[in-house]
Amino acid sequence: MQAKILGDSLPIVTCKLSKGESVVTESGGMSWMDEGIKMKTSTNGGIMKGLWRALAGESLFMNIYTAEKDDVEIAFSSSFPGKILEFDLSQGETIIAQKKAFLCAESTVDIAMHFRKKLGAGFFGGEGFIMQKITGPGKVYLEIDGEVVKKELKAGEKIKVDNGYVAAMEAGVKLDITTVPGLKNIMFGGEGLFLTTVEGPGTVWLQSMPISKLASLLYVPRG
């Protein structure tokens, strides 16, 4: 599969398929496609796997698009302003991503639920208990809110992040929460009571505008 990411604030990924190649997306994720591509809808691994995937922010059913001839194109658009990131995962390589980050992938890629074991990180870390676990081999494309900053962390190196700004991370990165020190900081600092802490080794992708924060800024109470 050959793919290109086009556009800026509302990007699109276009995938050029040869005969027999397949690409997977959540139900309703396709934007347009050439003739000669066959669609099949399934739970992509059984009903239980579909249910776990739904808990991780994706749809219960997945659409599998398979080329019936060479040199056909299919496109998947971002659903909100931001970036599309490409990962070319090797066999067994895993990326942990926020809910609803998955856009599309080669059919060899496995999308599953990643359950956060620490209660504190799940309740207060902003990313929630459940994230997405995406395992290779194959190419996968993720939607990220706003702009993206990539951080390479050494073993033991930590950064503190406001809740919701962790978009994706390598499987070896640790994620926990810390309390904001000082009552005045908590009351008037605007960061709330908790911050997310990520610790290396590994790579972390941070996003500039979590969709949850954007929604809160746009929300105007009635009355």
mmCIF file of the C-alpha atoms, coordinates in Angstrom:
data_MODEL
# 
_entry.id   MODEL 
# 
loop_
_atom_site.group_PDB 
_atom_site.id 
_atom_site.type_symbol 
_atom_site.label_atom_id 
_atom_site.label_alt_id 
_atom_site.label_comp_id 
_atom_site.label_asym_id 
_atom_site.label_entity_id 
_atom_site.label_seq_id 
_atom_site.pdbx_PDB_ins_code 
_atom_site.Cartn_x 
_atom_site.Cartn_y 
_atom_site.Cartn_z 
_atom_site.occupancy 
_atom_site.B_iso_or_equiv 
_atom_site.pdbx_formal_charge 
_atom_site.auth_seq_id 
_atom_site.auth_comp_id 
_atom_site.auth_asym_id 
_atom_site.auth_atom_id 
_atom_site.pdbx_PDB_model_num 
ATOM 1   C CA . MET A 1 1   ? 0.000   0.000   0.000  1.00 0.00 ? 1   MET A CA 1 
ATOM 2   C CA . GLN A 1 2   ? 1.243   3.465   -0.923 1.00 0.00 ? 2   GLN A CA 1 
ATOM 3   C CA . ALA A 1 3   ? -0.188  6.358   1.047  1.00 0.00 ? 3   ALA A CA 1 
ATOM 4   C CA . LYS A 1 4   ? 0.029   10.150  1.102  1.00 0.00 ? 4   LYS A CA 1 
ATOM 5   C CA . ILE A 1 5   ? -1.094  12.634  3.739  1.00 0.00 ? 5   ILE A CA 1 
ATOM 6   C CA . LEU A 1 6   ? -2.545  15.759  2.103  1.00 0.00 ? 6   LEU A CA 1 
ATOM 7   C CA . GLY A 1 7   ? -3.792  19.048  3.514  1.00 0.00 ? 7   GLY A CA 1 
ATOM 8   C CA . ASP A 1 8   ? -2.987  21.075  6.590  1.00 0.00 ? 8   ASP A CA 1 
ATOM 9   C CA . SER A 1 9   ? -5.567  21.794  9.306  1.00 0.00 ? 9   SER A CA 1 
ATOM 10  C CA . LEU A 1 10  ? -8.094  19.223  8.012  1.00 0.00 ? 10  LEU A CA 1 
ATOM 11  C CA . PRO A 1 11  ? -5.840  16.567  6.450  1.00 0.00 ? 11  PRO A CA 1 
ATOM 12  C CA . ILE A 1 12  ? -6.666  13.537  4.334  1.00 0.00 ? 12  ILE A CA 1 
ATOM 13  C CA . VAL A 1 13  ? -4.772  10.294  3.839  1.00 0.00 ? 13  VAL A CA 1 
ATOM 14  C CA . THR A 1 14  ? -5.078  8.710   0.395  1.00 0.00 ? 14  THR A CA 1 
ATOM 15  C CA . CYS A 1 15  ? -4.150  5.037   -0.012 1.00 0.00 ? 15  CYS A CA 1 
ATOM 16  C CA . LYS A 1 16  ? -3.166  3.530   -3.352 1.00 0.00 ? 16  LYS A CA 1 
ATOM 17  C CA . LEU A 1 17  ? -3.897  -0.198  -3.386 1.00 0.00 ? 17  LEU A CA 1 
ATOM 18  C CA . SER A 1 18  ? -2.759  -3.044  -5.608 1.00 0.00 ? 18  SER A CA 1 
ATOM 19  C CA . LYS A 1 19  ? -5.025  -5.992  -6.329 1.00 0.00 ? 19  LYS A CA 1 
ATOM 20  C CA . GLY A 1 20  ? -5.641  -8.027  -3.154 1.00 0.00 ? 20  GLY A CA 1 
ATOM 21  C CA . GLU A 1 21  ? -4.425  -5.322  -0.736 1.00 0.00 ? 21  GLU A CA 1 
ATOM 22  C CA . SER A 1 22  ? -6.787  -4.259  2.052  1.00 0.00 ? 22  SER A CA 1 
ATOM 23  C CA . VAL A 1 23  ? -7.198  -1.293  4.362  1.00 0.00 ? 23  VAL A CA 1 
ATOM 24  C CA . VAL A 1 24  ? -9.344  -1.165  7.520  1.00 0.00 ? 24  VAL A CA 1 
ATOM 25  C CA . THR A 1 25  ? -11.250 1.723   9.075  1.00 0.00 ? 25  THR A CA 1 
ATOM 26  C CA . GLU A 1 26  ? -14.059 2.153   11.566 1.00 0.00 ? 26  GLU A CA 1 
ATOM 27  C CA . SER A 1 27  ? -17.633 2.116   10.319 1.00 0.00 ? 27  SER A CA 1 
ATOM 28  C CA . GLY A 1 28  ? -18.317 5.288   8.318  1.00 0.00 ? 28  GLY A CA 1 
ATOM 29  C CA . GLY A 1 29  ? -14.643 6.263   8.105  1.00 0.00 ? 29  GLY A CA 1 
ATOM 30  C CA . MET A 1 30  ? -14.217 6.221   4.317  1.00 0.00 ? 30  MET A CA 1 
ATOM 31  C CA . SER A 1 31  ? -14.397 9.564   2.445  1.00 0.00 ? 31  SER A CA 1 
ATOM 32  C CA . TRP A 1 32  ? -14.190 8.460   -1.218 1.00 0.00 ? 32  TRP A CA 1 
ATOM 33  C CA . MET A 1 33  ? -12.826 5.614   -3.305 1.00 0.00 ? 33  MET A CA 1 
ATOM 34  C CA . ASP A 1 34  ? -12.322 4.457   -6.873 1.00 0.00 ? 34  ASP A CA 1 
ATOM 35  C CA . GLU A 1 35  ? -14.342 1.755   -8.531 1.00 0.00 ? 35  GLU A CA 1 
ATOM 36  C CA . GLY A 1 36  ? -12.793 -1.675  -8.119 1.00 0.00 ? 36  GLY A CA 1 
ATOM 37  C CA . ILE A 1 37  ? -12.671 -1.638  -4.318 1.00 0.00 ? 37  ILE A CA 1 
ATOM 38  C CA . LYS A 1 38  ? -14.881 -4.076  -2.416 1.00 0.00 ? 38  LYS A CA 1 
ATOM 39  C CA . MET A 1 39  ? -16.192 -3.255  1.083  1.00 0.00 ? 39  MET A CA 1 
ATOM 40  C CA . LYS A 1 40  ? -16.841 -5.845  3.774  1.00 0.00 ? 40  LYS A CA 1 
ATOM 41  C CA . THR A 1 41  ? -18.260 -4.960  7.207  1.00 0.00 ? 41  THR A CA 1 
ATOM 42  C CA . SER A 1 42  ? -17.451 -7.173  10.200 1.00 0.00 ? 42  SER A CA 1 
ATOM 43  C CA . THR A 1 43  ? -16.415 -7.103  13.842 1.00 0.00 ? 43  THR A CA 1 
ATOM 44  C CA . ASN A 1 44  ? -12.886 -7.846  12.558 1.00 0.00 ? 44  ASN A CA 1 
ATOM 45  C CA . GLY A 1 45  ? -11.984 -10.506 15.107 1.00 0.00 ? 45  GLY A CA 1 
ATOM 46  C CA . GLY A 1 46  ? -15.263 -11.530 16.696 1.00 0.00 ? 46  GLY A CA 1 
ATOM 47  C CA . ILE A 1 47  ? -18.016 -9.870  18.716 1.00 0.00 ? 47  ILE A CA 1 
ATOM 48  C CA . MET A 1 48  ? -16.027 -9.682  21.961 1.00 0.00 ? 48  MET A CA 1 
ATOM 49  C CA . LYS A 1 49  ? -13.097 -8.008  20.261 1.00 0.00 ? 49  LYS A CA 1 
ATOM 50  C CA . GLY A 1 50  ? -15.536 -5.599  18.644 1.00 0.00 ? 50  GLY A CA 1 
ATOM 51  C CA . LEU A 1 51  ? -17.043 -4.760  22.030 1.00 0.00 ? 51  LEU A CA 1 
ATOM 52  C CA . TRP A 1 52  ? -13.623 -4.144  23.586 1.00 0.00 ? 52  TRP A CA 1 
ATOM 53  C CA . ARG A 1 53  ? -12.699 -1.973  20.625 1.00 0.00 ? 53  ARG A CA 1 
ATOM 54  C CA . ALA A 1 54  ? -15.921 0.005   21.089 1.00 0.00 ? 54  ALA A CA 1 
ATOM 55  C CA . LEU A 1 55  ? -14.900 0.683   24.693 1.00 0.00 ? 55  LEU A CA 1 
ATOM 56  C CA . ALA A 1 56  ? -11.662 2.112   23.329 1.00 0.00 ? 56  ALA A CA 1 
ATOM 57  C CA . GLY A 1 57  ? -13.585 4.729   21.362 1.00 0.00 ? 57  GLY A CA 1 
ATOM 58  C CA . GLU A 1 58  ? -14.030 3.038   17.983 1.00 0.00 ? 58  GLU A CA 1 
ATOM 59  C CA . SER A 1 59  ? -17.125 1.527   16.393 1.00 0.00 ? 59  SER A CA 1 
ATOM 60  C CA . LEU A 1 60  ? -18.235 -2.031  17.072 1.00 0.00 ? 60  LEU A CA 1 
ATOM 61  C CA . PHE A 1 61  ? -17.986 -2.840  13.362 1.00 0.00 ? 61  PHE A CA 1 
ATOM 62  C CA . MET A 1 62  ? -15.032 -2.208  11.077 1.00 0.00 ? 62  MET A CA 1 
ATOM 63  C CA . ASN A 1 63  ? -15.048 -1.806  7.303  1.00 0.00 ? 63  ASN A CA 1 
ATOM 64  C CA . ILE A 1 64  ? -12.448 -3.703  5.294  1.00 0.00 ? 64  ILE A CA 1 
ATOM 65  C CA . TYR A 1 65  ? -11.775 -2.328  1.805  1.00 0.00 ? 65  TYR A CA 1 
ATOM 66  C CA . THR A 1 66  ? -10.036 -4.693  -0.623 1.00 0.00 ? 66  THR A CA 1 
ATOM 67  C CA . ALA A 1 67  ? -8.745  -3.796  -4.087 1.00 0.00 ? 67  ALA A CA 1 
ATOM 68  C CA . GLU A 1 68  ? -10.113 -6.002  -6.866 1.00 0.00 ? 68  GLU A CA 1 
ATOM 69  C CA . LYS A 1 69  ? -7.680  -4.522  -9.394 1.00 0.00 ? 69  LYS A CA 1 
ATOM 70  C CA . ASP A 1 70  ? -4.385  -2.652  -9.384 1.00 0.00 ? 70  ASP A CA 1 
ATOM 71  C CA . ASP A 1 71  ? -3.844  1.055   -8.854 1.00 0.00 ? 71  ASP A CA 1 
ATOM 72  C CA . VAL A 1 72  ? -7.087  2.031   -7.109 1.00 0.00 ? 72  VAL A CA 1 
ATOM 73  C CA . GLU A 1 73  ? -7.339  4.779   -4.509 1.00 0.00 ? 73  GLU A CA 1 
ATOM 74  C CA . ILE A 1 74  ? -9.313  5.238   -1.309 1.00 0.00 ? 74  ILE A CA 1 
ATOM 75  C CA . ALA A 1 75  ? -9.275  8.274   0.999  1.00 0.00 ? 75  ALA A CA 1 
ATOM 76  C CA . PHE A 1 76  ? -9.919  8.864   4.696  1.00 0.00 ? 76  PHE A CA 1 
ATOM 77  C CA . SER A 1 77  ? -10.444 12.380  6.062  1.00 0.00 ? 77  SER A CA 1 
ATOM 78  C CA . SER A 1 78  ? -9.715  13.763  9.508  1.00 0.00 ? 78  SER A CA 1 
ATOM 79  C CA . SER A 1 79  ? -12.919 14.433  11.438 1.00 0.00 ? 79  SER A CA 1 
ATOM 80  C CA . PHE A 1 80  ? -11.606 17.523  13.277 1.00 0.00 ? 80  PHE A CA 1 
ATOM 81  C CA . PRO A 1 81  ? -8.830  20.132  12.863 1.00 0.00 ? 81  PRO A CA 1 
ATOM 82  C CA . GLY A 1 82  ? -5.449  18.584  13.532 1.00 0.00 ? 82  GLY A CA 1 
ATOM 83  C CA . LYS A 1 83  ? -2.835  16.279  12.052 1.00 0.00 ? 83  LYS A CA 1 
ATOM 84  C CA . ILE A 1 84  ? -2.637  12.737  10.724 1.00 0.00 ? 84  ILE A CA 1 
ATOM 85  C CA . LEU A 1 85  ? 0.351   10.718  11.905 1.00 0.00 ? 85  LEU A CA 1 
ATOM 86  C CA . GLU A 1 86  ? 1.717   7.695   10.040 1.00 0.00 ? 86  GLU A CA 1 
ATOM 87  C CA . PHE A 1 87  ? 3.309   4.765   11.856 1.00 0.00 ? 87  PHE A CA 1 
ATOM 88  C CA . ASP A 1 88  ? 4.921   1.873   10.009 1.00 0.00 ? 88  ASP A CA 1 
ATOM 89  C CA . LEU A 1 89  ? 4.896   -0.787  12.716 1.00 0.00 ? 89  LEU A CA 1 
ATOM 90  C CA . SER A 1 90  ? 7.053   -3.889  12.638 1.00 0.00 ? 90  SER A CA 1 
ATOM 91  C CA . GLN A 1 91  ? 5.855   -7.313  13.795 1.00 0.00 ? 91  GLN A CA 1 
ATOM 92  C CA . GLY A 1 92  ? 4.719   -7.001  17.426 1.00 0.00 ? 92  GLY A CA 1 
ATOM 93  C CA . GLU A 1 93  ? 5.540   -3.277  17.682 1.00 0.00 ? 93  GLU A CA 1 
ATOM 94  C CA . THR A 1 94  ? 2.861   -1.384  19.628 1.00 0.00 ? 94  THR A CA 1 
ATOM 95  C CA . ILE A 1 95  ? 1.640   2.199   19.904 1.00 0.00 ? 95  ILE A CA 1 
ATOM 96  C CA . ILE A 1 96  ? -0.721  3.331   22.690 1.00 0.00 ? 96  ILE A CA 1 
ATOM 97  C CA . ALA A 1 97  ? -3.093  6.102   21.575 1.00 0.00 ? 97  ALA A CA 1 
ATOM 98  C CA . GLN A 1 98  ? -5.934  8.174   22.941 1.00 0.00 ? 98  GLN A CA 1 
ATOM 99  C CA . LYS A 1 99  ? -9.548  7.161   22.335 1.00 0.00 ? 99  LYS A CA 1 
ATOM 100 C CA . LYS A 1 100 ? -10.836 7.782   18.819 1.00 0.00 ? 100 LYS A CA 1 
ATOM 101 C CA . ALA A 1 101 ? -7.327  8.364   17.442 1.00 0.00 ? 101 ALA A CA 1 
ATOM 102 C CA . PHE A 1 102 ? -7.465  5.466   14.967 1.00 0.00 ? 102 PHE A CA 1 
ATOM 103 C CA . LEU A 1 103 ? -8.243  6.543   11.397 1.00 0.00 ? 103 LEU A CA 1 
ATOM 104 C CA . CYS A 1 104 ? -7.219  3.640   9.152  1.00 0.00 ? 104 CYS A CA 1 
ATOM 105 C CA . ALA A 1 105 ? -4.607  0.894   8.804  1.00 0.00 ? 105 ALA A CA 1 
ATOM 106 C CA . GLU A 1 106 ? -3.441  -2.007  6.722  1.00 0.00 ? 106 GLU A CA 1 
ATOM 107 C CA . SER A 1 107 ? -5.457  -5.135  7.424  1.00 0.00 ? 107 SER A CA 1 
ATOM 108 C CA . THR A 1 108 ? -2.500  -6.785  9.206  1.00 0.00 ? 108 THR A CA 1 
ATOM 109 C CA . VAL A 1 109 ? -2.637  -4.214  12.029 1.00 0.00 ? 109 VAL A CA 1 
ATOM 110 C CA . ASP A 1 110 ? -4.443  -5.182  15.246 1.00 0.00 ? 110 ASP A CA 1 
ATOM 111 C CA . ILE A 1 111 ? -6.568  -2.585  17.090 1.00 0.00 ? 111 ILE A CA 1 
ATOM 112 C CA . ALA A 1 112 ? -7.504  -3.453  20.668 1.00 0.00 ? 112 ALA A CA 1 
ATOM 113 C CA . MET A 1 113 ? -8.318  -1.894  24.027 1.00 0.00 ? 113 MET A CA 1 
ATOM 114 C CA . HIS A 1 114 ? -5.523  -0.813  26.369 1.00 0.00 ? 114 HIS A CA 1 
ATOM 115 C CA . PHE A 1 115 ? -6.687  -0.773  29.992 1.00 0.00 ? 115 PHE A CA 1 
ATOM 116 C CA . ARG A 1 116 ? -4.892  1.585   32.356 1.00 0.00 ? 116 ARG A CA 1 
ATOM 117 C CA . LYS A 1 117 ? -4.097  -0.393  35.498 1.00 0.00 ? 117 LYS A CA 1 
ATOM 118 C CA . LYS A 1 118 ? -3.524  2.513   37.901 1.00 0.00 ? 118 LYS A CA 1 
ATOM 119 C CA . LEU A 1 119 ? -6.786  3.849   39.362 1.00 0.00 ? 119 LEU A CA 1 
ATOM 120 C CA . GLY A 1 120 ? -5.425  7.344   39.844 1.00 0.00 ? 120 GLY A CA 1 
ATOM 121 C CA . ALA A 1 121 ? -4.206  7.654   36.273 1.00 0.00 ? 121 ALA A CA 1 
ATOM 122 C CA . GLY A 1 122 ? -7.550  6.391   35.004 1.00 0.00 ? 122 GLY A CA 1 
ATOM 123 C CA . PHE A 1 123 ? -9.701  8.709   37.097 1.00 0.00 ? 123 PHE A CA 1 
ATOM 124 C CA . PHE A 1 124 ? -7.654  11.896  36.926 1.00 0.00 ? 124 PHE A CA 1 
ATOM 125 C CA . GLY A 1 125 ? -5.125  11.580  34.106 1.00 0.00 ? 125 GLY A CA 1 
ATOM 126 C CA . GLY A 1 126 ? -7.348  13.084  31.415 1.00 0.00 ? 126 GLY A CA 1 
ATOM 127 C CA . GLU A 1 127 ? -6.823  10.192  28.992 1.00 0.00 ? 127 GLU A CA 1 
ATOM 128 C CA . GLY A 1 128 ? -9.211  7.923   30.928 1.00 0.00 ? 128 GLY A CA 1 
ATOM 129 C CA . PHE A 1 129 ? -8.999  4.262   31.902 1.00 0.00 ? 129 PHE A CA 1 
ATOM 130 C CA . ILE A 1 130 ? -9.192  2.987   28.359 1.00 0.00 ? 130 ILE A CA 1 
ATOM 131 C CA . MET A 1 131 ? -6.900  3.854   25.468 1.00 0.00 ? 131 MET A CA 1 
ATOM 132 C CA . GLN A 1 132 ? -6.177  2.164   22.145 1.00 0.00 ? 132 GLN A CA 1 
ATOM 133 C CA . LYS A 1 133 ? -3.502  -0.480  21.682 1.00 0.00 ? 133 LYS A CA 1 
ATOM 134 C CA . ILE A 1 134 ? -2.359  -0.691  18.064 1.00 0.00 ? 134 ILE A CA 1 
ATOM 135 C CA . THR A 1 135 ? 0.042   -3.503  17.126 1.00 0.00 ? 135 THR A CA 1 
ATOM 136 C CA . GLY A 1 136 ? 1.878   -4.245  13.891 1.00 0.00 ? 136 GLY A CA 1 
ATOM 137 C CA . PRO A 1 137 ? 2.915   -5.324  11.403 1.00 0.00 ? 137 PRO A CA 1 
ATOM 138 C CA . GLY A 1 138 ? 1.697   -2.678  9.002  1.00 0.00 ? 138 GLY A CA 1 
ATOM 139 C CA . LYS A 1 139 ? 0.988   0.989   8.473  1.00 0.00 ? 139 LYS A CA 1 
ATOM 140 C CA . VAL A 1 140 ? -1.501  2.809   10.695 1.00 0.00 ? 140 VAL A CA 1 
ATOM 141 C CA . TYR A 1 141 ? -2.787  6.375   10.595 1.00 0.00 ? 141 TYR A CA 1 
ATOM 142 C CA . LEU A 1 142 ? -3.907  8.296   13.696 1.00 0.00 ? 142 LEU A CA 1 
ATOM 143 C CA . GLU A 1 143 ? -5.895  11.526  14.054 1.00 0.00 ? 143 GLU A CA 1 
ATOM 144 C CA . ILE A 1 144 ? -4.325  14.026  16.455 1.00 0.00 ? 144 ILE A CA 1 
ATOM 145 C CA . ASP A 1 145 ? -6.050  17.138  17.871 1.00 0.00 ? 145 ASP A CA 1 
ATOM 146 C CA . GLY A 1 146 ? -4.349  20.358  16.752 1.00 0.00 ? 146 GLY A CA 1 
ATOM 147 C CA . GLU A 1 147 ? -0.588  20.485  16.210 1.00 0.00 ? 147 GLU A CA 1 
ATOM 148 C CA . VAL A 1 148 ? 1.800   17.709  17.266 1.00 0.00 ? 148 VAL A CA 1 
ATOM 149 C CA . VAL A 1 149 ? 4.999   17.850  19.315 1.00 0.00 ? 149 VAL A CA 1 
ATOM 150 C CA . LYS A 1 150 ? 7.182   14.734  19.451 1.00 0.00 ? 150 LYS A CA 1 
ATOM 151 C CA . LYS A 1 151 ? 9.197   14.120  22.633 1.00 0.00 ? 151 LYS A CA 1 
ATOM 152 C CA . GLU A 1 152 ? 11.993  11.547  22.867 1.00 0.00 ? 152 GLU A CA 1 
ATOM 153 C CA . LEU A 1 153 ? 12.404  10.579  26.533 1.00 0.00 ? 153 LEU A CA 1 
ATOM 154 C CA . LYS A 1 154 ? 15.461  8.862   27.967 1.00 0.00 ? 154 LYS A CA 1 
ATOM 155 C CA . ALA A 1 155 ? 15.194  6.170   30.634 1.00 0.00 ? 155 ALA A CA 1 
ATOM 156 C CA . GLY A 1 156 ? 13.881  7.812   33.802 1.00 0.00 ? 156 GLY A CA 1 
ATOM 157 C CA . GLU A 1 157 ? 13.263  11.172  32.111 1.00 0.00 ? 157 GLU A CA 1 
ATOM 158 C CA . LYS A 1 158 ? 9.865   12.664  32.979 1.00 0.00 ? 158 LYS A CA 1 
ATOM 159 C CA . ILE A 1 159 ? 7.659   15.457  31.732 1.00 0.00 ? 159 ILE A CA 1 
ATOM 160 C CA . LYS A 1 160 ? 4.456   16.780  33.277 1.00 0.00 ? 160 LYS A CA 1 
ATOM 161 C CA . VAL A 1 161 ? 1.540   17.328  30.931 1.00 0.00 ? 161 VAL A CA 1 
ATOM 162 C CA . ASP A 1 162 ? -1.843  18.972  31.382 1.00 0.00 ? 162 ASP A CA 1 
ATOM 163 C CA . ASN A 1 163 ? -4.688  16.469  31.277 1.00 0.00 ? 163 ASN A CA 1 
ATOM 164 C CA . GLY A 1 164 ? -5.691  15.322  27.784 1.00 0.00 ? 164 GLY A CA 1 
ATOM 165 C CA . TYR A 1 165 ? -2.566  16.464  25.931 1.00 0.00 ? 165 TYR A CA 1 
ATOM 166 C CA . VAL A 1 166 ? -1.007  13.000  25.561 1.00 0.00 ? 166 VAL A CA 1 
ATOM 167 C CA . ALA A 1 167 ? -2.074  11.831  22.101 1.00 0.00 ? 167 ALA A CA 1 
ATOM 168 C CA . ALA A 1 168 ? 0.057   8.704   21.683 1.00 0.00 ? 168 ALA A CA 1 
ATOM 169 C CA . MET A 1 169 ? 3.117   6.988   23.133 1.00 0.00 ? 169 MET A CA 1 
ATOM 170 C CA . GLU A 1 170 ? 5.306   3.976   22.657 1.00 0.00 ? 170 GLU A CA 1 
ATOM 171 C CA . ALA A 1 171 ? 4.346   0.945   24.734 1.00 0.00 ? 171 ALA A CA 1 
ATOM 172 C CA . GLY A 1 172 ? 7.384   1.287   27.025 1.00 0.00 ? 172 GLY A CA 1 
ATOM 173 C CA . VAL A 1 173 ? 6.451   4.773   28.241 1.00 0.00 ? 173 VAL A CA 1 
ATOM 174 C CA . LYS A 1 174 ? 4.943   4.953   31.740 1.00 0.00 ? 174 LYS A CA 1 
ATOM 175 C CA . LEU A 1 175 ? 1.962   7.222   32.405 1.00 0.00 ? 175 LEU A CA 1 
ATOM 176 C CA . ASP A 1 176 ? 0.821   8.308   35.874 1.00 0.00 ? 176 ASP A CA 1 
ATOM 177 C CA . ILE A 1 177 ? -0.637  11.335  37.653 1.00 0.00 ? 177 ILE A CA 1 
ATOM 178 C CA . THR A 1 178 ? 0.875   13.797  40.125 1.00 0.00 ? 178 THR A CA 1 
ATOM 179 C CA . THR A 1 179 ? -0.793  16.336  42.375 1.00 0.00 ? 179 THR A CA 1 
ATOM 180 C CA . VAL A 1 180 ? -0.239  20.026  41.686 1.00 0.00 ? 180 VAL A CA 1 
ATOM 181 C CA . PRO A 1 181 ? 1.717   21.336  44.713 1.00 0.00 ? 181 PRO A CA 1 
ATOM 182 C CA . GLY A 1 182 ? 0.386   24.224  46.793 1.00 0.00 ? 182 GLY A CA 1 
ATOM 183 C CA . LEU A 1 183 ? -3.186  25.235  47.599 1.00 0.00 ? 183 LEU A CA 1 
ATOM 184 C CA . LYS A 1 184 ? -2.848  28.564  45.768 1.00 0.00 ? 184 LYS A CA 1 
ATOM 185 C CA . ASN A 1 185 ? -1.619  26.763  42.647 1.00 0.00 ? 185 ASN A CA 1 
ATOM 186 C CA . ILE A 1 186 ? -4.575  24.398  42.804 1.00 0.00 ? 186 ILE A CA 1 
ATOM 187 C CA . MET A 1 187 ? -7.148  27.152  43.407 1.00 0.00 ? 187 MET A CA 1 
ATOM 188 C CA . PHE A 1 188 ? -5.882  29.817  41.004 1.00 0.00 ? 188 PHE A CA 1 
ATOM 189 C CA . GLY A 1 189 ? -3.324  28.182  38.692 1.00 0.00 ? 189 GLY A CA 1 
ATOM 190 C CA . GLY A 1 190 ? -5.917  26.986  36.186 1.00 0.00 ? 190 GLY A CA 1 
ATOM 191 C CA . GLU A 1 191 ? -4.376  23.500  35.869 1.00 0.00 ? 191 GLU A CA 1 
ATOM 192 C CA . GLY A 1 192 ? -6.701  21.780  38.341 1.00 0.00 ? 192 GLY A CA 1 
ATOM 193 C CA . LEU A 1 193 ? -5.620  19.333  41.024 1.00 0.00 ? 193 LEU A CA 1 
ATOM 194 C CA . PHE A 1 194 ? -3.717  16.808  38.887 1.00 0.00 ? 194 PHE A CA 1 
ATOM 195 C CA . LEU A 1 195 ? -1.189  16.682  36.081 1.00 0.00 ? 195 LEU A CA 1 
ATOM 196 C CA . THR A 1 196 ? -0.266  13.721  33.889 1.00 0.00 ? 196 THR A CA 1 
ATOM 197 C CA . THR A 1 197 ? 3.330   12.484  34.206 1.00 0.00 ? 197 THR A CA 1 
ATOM 198 C CA . VAL A 1 198 ? 4.972   10.483  31.440 1.00 0.00 ? 198 VAL A CA 1 
ATOM 199 C CA . GLU A 1 199 ? 8.295   8.734   31.970 1.00 0.00 ? 199 GLU A CA 1 
ATOM 200 C CA . GLY A 1 200 ? 10.740  7.287   29.452 1.00 0.00 ? 200 GLY A CA 1 
ATOM 201 C CA . PRO A 1 201 ? 12.324  5.528   27.815 1.00 0.00 ? 201 PRO A CA 1 
ATOM 202 C CA . GLY A 1 202 ? 10.326  6.030   24.655 1.00 0.00 ? 202 GLY A CA 1 
ATOM 203 C CA . THR A 1 203 ? 8.582   8.502   22.392 1.00 0.00 ? 203 THR A CA 1 
ATOM 204 C CA . VAL A 1 204 ? 5.521   10.572  23.308 1.00 0.00 ? 204 VAL A CA 1 
ATOM 205 C CA . TRP A 1 205 ? 3.359   12.541  20.875 1.00 0.00 ? 205 TRP A CA 1 
ATOM 206 C CA . LEU A 1 206 ? 1.666   15.565  22.463 1.00 0.00 ? 206 LEU A CA 1 
ATOM 207 C CA . GLN A 1 207 ? -1.268  17.457  20.944 1.00 0.00 ? 207 GLN A CA 1 
ATOM 208 C CA . SER A 1 208 ? -1.861  21.199  21.165 1.00 0.00 ? 208 SER A CA 1 
ATOM 209 C CA . MET A 1 209 ? -5.668  21.241  21.397 1.00 0.00 ? 209 MET A CA 1 
ATOM 210 C CA . PRO A 1 210 ? -7.474  18.226  22.893 1.00 0.00 ? 210 PRO A CA 1 
ATOM 211 C CA . ILE A 1 211 ? -10.955 18.066  21.410 1.00 0.00 ? 211 ILE A CA 1 
ATOM 212 C CA . SER A 1 212 ? -12.416 17.912  24.955 1.00 0.00 ? 212 SER A CA 1 
ATOM 213 C CA . LYS A 1 213 ? -10.793 21.258  25.813 1.00 0.00 ? 213 LYS A CA 1 
ATOM 214 C CA . LEU A 1 214 ? -11.975 22.818  22.556 1.00 0.00 ? 214 LEU A CA 1 
ATOM 215 C CA . ALA A 1 215 ? -15.512 21.667  23.311 1.00 0.00 ? 215 ALA A CA 1 
ATOM 216 C CA . SER A 1 216 ? -15.390 23.240  26.789 1.00 0.00 ? 216 SER A CA 1 
ATOM 217 C CA . LEU A 1 217 ? -14.191 26.555  25.318 1.00 0.00 ? 217 LEU A CA 1 
ATOM 218 C CA . LEU A 1 218 ? -17.001 26.590  22.757 1.00 0.00 ? 218 LEU A CA 1 
ATOM 219 C CA . TYR A 1 219 ? -19.708 25.565  25.228 1.00 0.00 ? 219 TYR A CA 1 
ATOM 220 C CA . VAL A 1 220 ? -22.013 28.421  26.237 1.00 0.00 ? 220 VAL A CA 1 
ATOM 221 C CA . PRO A 1 221 ? -24.467 27.606  29.069 1.00 0.00 ? 221 PRO A CA 1 
ATOM 222 C CA . ARG A 1 222 ? -28.084 28.413  28.335 1.00 0.00 ? 222 ARG A CA 1 
ATOM 223 C CA . GLY A 1 223 ? -30.118 30.698  30.429 1.00 0.00 ? 223 GLY A CA 1 
# 
